[in-house]
Amino acid sequence: MGGWRELSLACPACRGEVAEAPGGAACRGCGAVYPEDDGTLRLVAGRRGVPGFDPHFFATLRAVEDR
């Protein structure tokens, strides 16, 4: 299994394409660098990223709230 390298990733800062780079990945749009730590890519843009919509979050929201 290739992990994150098999995924199509978007930069949390600008939504540009994220591609493999030495030591992790980098955004082809804004140049942000995201390090890889023990096979896990840290896609963090400080404390804030571009607002987005996660369709998987809302599908599970009711189950979480009912706990």
C-alpha positions as CSV (number, residue, x, y, z in Angstrom):
1,M,0.0,0.0,0.0
2,G,1.4,3.4,-1.0
3,G,-0.4,5.5,1.6
4,W,-0.9,9.1,0.9
5,R,1.2,9.0,-2.3
6,E,-1.8,7.2,-4.0
7,L,-4.2,10.0,-3.1
8,S,-5.0,13.2,-4.9
9,L,-4.3,15.9,-2.2
10,A,-5.1,19.6,-2.1
11,C,-3.1,22.2,-0.2
12,P,-5.0,23.4,2.9
13,A,-3.6,26.9,2.4
14,C,-4.5,27.5,-1.2
15,R,-6.2,24.3,-2.5
16,G,-3.4,23.8,-5.1
17,E,-2.1,20.4,-6.0
18,V,0.1,18.7,-3.5
19,A,2.9,16.5,-4.9
20,E,5.6,14.3,-3.4
21,A,8.8,16.2,-2.6
22,P,12.0,15.4,-0.6
23,G,11.0,14.7,3.0
24,G,7.3,14.9,2.4
25,A,5.2,16.9,0.0
26,A,4.9,20.4,-1.4
27,C,2.2,22.5,-3.0
28,R,2.6,23.2,-6.7
29,G,0.5,26.4,-6.3
30,C,1.9,28.3,-3.3
31,G,5.0,26.3,-2.5
32,A,4.0,25.3,1.0
33,V,6.0,22.3,2.3
34,Y,4.3,19.5,4.3
35,P,6.7,17.1,6.1
36,E,6.2,13.4,6.4
37,D,6.6,11.8,9.8
38,D,6.8,8.0,9.9
39,G,4.6,7.6,6.8
40,T,2.1,10.3,7.9
41,L,1.9,13.5,5.9
42,R,1.2,16.6,8.1
43,L,-1.1,18.7,6.0
44,V,-1.4,21.6,8.4
45,A,-1.6,25.2,7.4
46,G,-0.9,26.9,10.7
47,R,-4.1,27.3,12.7
48,R,-6.2,28.3,9.7
49,G,-6.9,26.8,6.3
50,V,-9.2,27.6,3.4
51,P,-12.8,26.9,4.4
52,G,-14.1,23.7,2.9
53,F,-16.8,21.1,3.0
54,D,-16.2,17.5,4.2
55,P,-19.2,15.4,3.0
56,H,-18.1,12.5,5.2
57,F,-18.3,14.7,8.4
58,F,-22.0,15.5,7.9
59,A,-22.9,11.9,7.1
60,T,-21.7,10.8,10.6
61,L,-22.7,13.9,12.5
62,R,-26.0,12.5,13.7
63,A,-24.3,9.3,15.1
64,V,-21.8,11.4,17.0
65,E,-24.4,13.8,18.4
66,D,-26.6,10.8,19.5
67,R,-23.9,9.4,21.8
